[in-house]
Every structure is written in structure tokens, then in C-alpha cells.
């Protein structure tokens, strides 16, 4: 068959398939143009899921009549300028857009009209593009002093086949809302509004630049609960800065839909974030639960390639290991600084469970038989001591010595009240499982097994880190066959794996020889473990499989070595457990991400009884 040169209209429609996949993609491109133009206010309207009509209006710098024809011409842009040598540097992209493809792509598959007034100009002008055919420049009315109004009608009318792949209007409208939310998260100082079919869907006023304004913007999008349960993150390493907010482990979701990554103000989707979050929260969440996070990475544009795909939703880091390590360490530092803090939603869920229930008051006989408290010294006198609590228990309840004589006794010094501790003073044990403590402004209910399991687990991890992982030699070293590239990656990490208790060495092309394994694992599938490590090294750059298995074993040992439900505790033991929780990082959740305690404020309890 002869080779033919395709006409420009066909070329534009082919290229539009990559840039404009759906209405949300068109809105993304138009909003990024507005942001690049310095807009402080962006208004978006969409009808029929964006297929019938889209309008994006901004108060940016605007365009003059000479620029409008260039704006709808392919590969014409104001965002790239030649350097001193006349070359265009694609390695230092400082704007959201730069390819010059969005407007011509949209114009080739829809009816596109642009009205704009340049800053400082008295007149506004408009241009119309239908199915790739450009109209004449004409004067146009414009409501503001400067900016642009871009209207898109009948999206994909020029490519009817693409319409068959569109989802329902509701699904497209949801995608538009999510896209605008992402853009708003990255630019808290810009106000955003969205109307869907004439109904108000989103109103986000401009916030003050900085961490406080960013958190306020995130709270307005992700919910007030996120603001109450977010941990601030601000770390820098080798010129790469990580900031943003991540949720407490006890504030989690069943999917990863609430995880956002922004690179130099650009919303991106990258497996790097999901792998890093998984590694950072591995100790705190079950595999089917996911944390909430909005992380912002700022670095030299030369260190990240944004010219990977026309949609610009993917990036490539020059040093992905550095970025991933920064995310993991930043999150872990924030989680460690949170101490025993648990999510506020835990107490809210507990209170909501109490409100509908009503129990009639007990009879007089029943009330007289009811006794306060769930423990007594007589019942626990013969109970064996709990490992790890004996020493703290002796200090938790200091003996009180009365003065020898009241007359000559000096004025008593201020005595610290145990209810002023963060987790308060233990008052009772219920069902031999739950410790009830009183704080200055509420009560705390502690799951003794879950709490002590976390304490034992953290102690085991610290001991393992201090003394290294104990290894056991295999009677017969095992040869594990791998792909040659996988074997090379695993062998290159031999020193790191040895620190985790797995000793191996290259064994010819495409194989490694395993000599020692971590003693904690006991009898294990060595070949399966090494293959899992190879997969992790290929996907995430770290040997997560071995770390997770070691942590899983530690978690199992901690579960069996901790205070069981049904064990009666003395008052000193309960207080000792509370004090250890306050001093131990991550004690607000067990090894599976469940809360170890619930705090109920006195004001909320009073509401339950109608006292407020």
C-alpha cells in the first residue's frame, strides 16, 4: 500500500484521542491554562456530563487578537521560550502546560469558542473553531477587566465513535468534580467553583498561601474529619522537599481513592506514592485498609520529567529511590511524633452507637445488686505479674505518707492528680477486657489486649533493630532460579538483605544461593520469599516482602505474648499500662490498624443524657 500524508484535520483528531479522553480531560487542560495565566478565580460549568457544554472562565492575563489564532494552532504555546542558544529546554518545565496541544485538540473534536481580554486592553475578542475549522477573529463582550472564557459545545461530535465509549452523564460529572478537586488541592490561593447542569456542585474560596491555608482547602474537599486527624509533614532531602498531610492510622478507608500526590503543583498519578504509603503504614494497617494522604513534592524541574504522556498525568523522577525514601521517612517521622494519638472519628462512632439505644432503668432490687468497678484486690492477689509492667506498676501508684502532726505540718505541696495524664487514671476494669480511665474532661476506654499487643510489638521491633536479626543457617543451601535481571537485582542488595537475616550470594546467571534465613521465620518457603523480594525490588526498589514477613511474625508473637482479654488486672497494672501507652509511639492503634482506646469527652457524654 502507498504511504499517504494525512491531512492536518485527521492528524489533530488522532492526537486529540490522547489529550482529550473524556470531558474531565478537557476541563483539566483548560483549568491548567487558566492557572498558567495567573488566574486567582476559576469558574467551571458543565452540562450533560460535559458532553453537551463546558465553560471555563478565569481572571488571568488574557489574550489579544493576535494571540487567539496561535492559541488554537497545534504546538503553539506561550509557556516555552528559547534559551540563549536558541534551543527549547524540555528538562526545565515550570508550567502546567507546555505542549501546545490542548486547545487545538479540543477544537478538532468539538465546537470551541474563546473570548478573551488581555490585561490592560480596552477591547475583548473571540474566535470560533468547529471540527478543526478556524473562524474569523471578531470583537466580543467580556464581563471582567481581563481573563478568558472558553466554551466547548458538543464534545466529540466530530468523532462519533468516541461517544460510544463515554460513561453515563453522572459518571462523567463525578470525574469532572474529582478533577477539579485535585486542581484545587494543589492551588489553595485560587478560588474554584463548579456548576453541574445549573446546580452548584463546588464552591471553594481562596485560602491563605501556606500550610494552614492548604489544610483548610483539604478539609473543605476531603472533609472536616481529615483536618482533625491529619499529621503535618515537612521534610527535605538533597534539594527535594516533601510537605502535606497524612491521616492517622485509625483514620483509614477501604480503598486508595483518597491518596493524592502533587509534583511542583501538578496533580499526578504514580505507583510510587502507593508503594511508599504501603511501606510507611505497613506496621499499622491491615492489607485491605488504606490511609488518607495529600503529599506535595517540590524539586528542581530538571530532576523530574513531565513530558512522558500528552495527558501529563504521569511523571518520571531522575532518582525515584530518593523520592520514595523521602516519602517513607517523612510519613514515619510524622506517625512516630503522633505518639498514642488516635482518630477523633473513633469516639464519634462510639457515641453514635450509643445514641439510638435506650435501656430502661433497673429495678430497685437489681440496682442494689449492681456494683461499681470490675476488679478487686482479693480477686487479683494471686494473678501472676505481667511482663513489662512490674517495674512501671511499682511507680504508677506512689504510696501516700501522712504528715506526723497536723499542727506543725507545713502547707501541703501541690500533688499531681493522675487524671491530668493524657490517658487519665484507671478507675475500673469491665468484663476483664476493657480498662475505664478518667481524664480531666472525659473518660477513656482501653482494649487491654490490643494496647499491650502494640507495646510488646514496638519493644520487639526495637530489640531487633538494636541487636540485629538473628539468623539460622540452612543445613543445605538452597538455589533459587530467577530471571537473570531479577537475580542481578537481588544479588546487588545482598548486604541490605543480610541485615534483615537473609544471607545469599550470586550462583551463576539467573540464580542465587541462599545460605541463611531469619530465625524468626522458622521453616519458610525460601524460594517463594526470594521471588517476592525480587518482585518488590522490581516494582518498589525495596525488599518489602522480607520486612513485612518479619513484622508479621513479630506481630503474631506480640499477640500471643500480650495481656489476653479476660485477664483481671490490678489498679497499679492498669495505670502502668496507660503510662506505657503514653510513652510508646503508635500505641493508639494495634498491629492491624484498629484503635486501642476510645476517648469520650465529658461534653459529649452530657449530650447523651440531655444535660447540654
MOWO-V193728 format. One line per field, one symbol per residue. ss: DSSP state (A for helix, B for strand, O for the rest). psi: psi as a letter, one per 30 degrees, with the letter a starting at -180 (. if undefined). A space follows every 10 residues. Layout:
BEGIN
ss: ???
psi: ???
END
This chain:
BEGIN
ss: OOOOOOOAAA AAAAAAAAAO OOAAAAAAAA AAAAAAOOOO BBBBBBBAAA OOBBBBBBOO OOOOAAAAAA AOOOOOOOOO OOOOOOOOOO OOOOOOOOOO OAAAAAAAAO BBBBBBBOOO OOOOBBBBBB OOBBOOOBBO OOOOOOBBBB BBBOOOOOOA AAAOOOOOAA AAAAAAAAAA AAAAAAOOOO BBBBBBOOBB BBBBOOOOOO AAAAAAAAAA AAOAAAAAOB BBBBBBBOOB BBBBBBBOOO OBBOOOOOBB BBBOOBBBOO AAAAAAAAAA OOOOOOOOOB BOBBBBBBOO AAABBOOOOO OOOOOBBOOA AAAAAAAAAA AAAAAAAOOO OOOAAAAAAA AAAAAOOOOO OOOAAAAAAO OOOOOOAAAA OOOOOOOOOA AAAAAAOOOO OOOOOOOOOO OOOOOOOAAA OOOOBBBBBB OOOBBBBBBO OBBBBBBAAA AAAAAAAAAA AAAAAAAOOO BBBBBBBBBB BOOAAAAAAA AAOAAAAAAO OOBBBBOOOO BBBBBBBBAA AOOOOAAAAA AAAAAAAAAO OOOAAAAAAA AAAAAAAAAA OOOOOOOOOO AAAAAAAAAA AAAOOOOOBO OOOOBOBBBB BAAAAAAAOO OO
psi: kkkkkkleee eeeeeffeej eleeeeeeee eeeeefggkf kkkkkkkhgf eekkkjklha flklfffeee egkkhklgfk kkafgglkjg fijglelffh feeeeeffga jkkkkkklkf kfllllkkkj hfkkalkllk kkflelaljk kkkhkgffif eefffkalee eeeeeeeeee eeeeefiffk kkkkkjhfkk fkjjlklkka eeeeeeeeef efleeeefgk kkkjlkkhgk kklakkllef jllflgfhkk kkjhgkklkk feeeeeeeee geffklfgkk lkkjkkkklk ffgkjfhekf fgfklkkeie eeeeeeeeee eeeeeeffbg klkffeeeee eefeefkkkl klleeeeffk kkkglkeefg efkllkkffe eeeffeikkk jlkekeegkl kklkkkkfff legakkflkk ggekkkkkle galkkkjeee eeeeeeeeee eeeeeeflkk lkkkejkkkk klkeeeeeee efgeeeeefg gjjllkilkg llkkeklkff fbkljeeeee eeeeeeeeef glieeeeeee eeeeeeeeef glklkfkkkl eeeeeeeeee effkkgffla fggkkflkkj keeeeeeegg f.
END
